[in-house]
Amino acid sequence: MRRDGTHSTVQTAADGLRNPTSVALHGDTVYVLSAAYTTGQDPNLVLAHLND
C-alpha cells in the first residue's frame, strides 16, 4: 500500500498464501503468517520483498 492509497498484490494462493493472519515488516522484507485455518493444509511463513 502506498501513501496515496494505491496498492499492489504481492502474493496469492499460487505462492502458498492461505488465510493470512499477521504481517511483519523488516527493511524491504514482508513476513506473512499463513495459518491455513479453513484449508487445513500447509500452514507456513510466506516472504515477499518490496521494491520502491
Secondary structure, DSSP 8 states (H G I E B T S, - for coil): --TTS-------GGGT--SEEEEEEETTEEEEEE--TTT-S--EEEEEE---
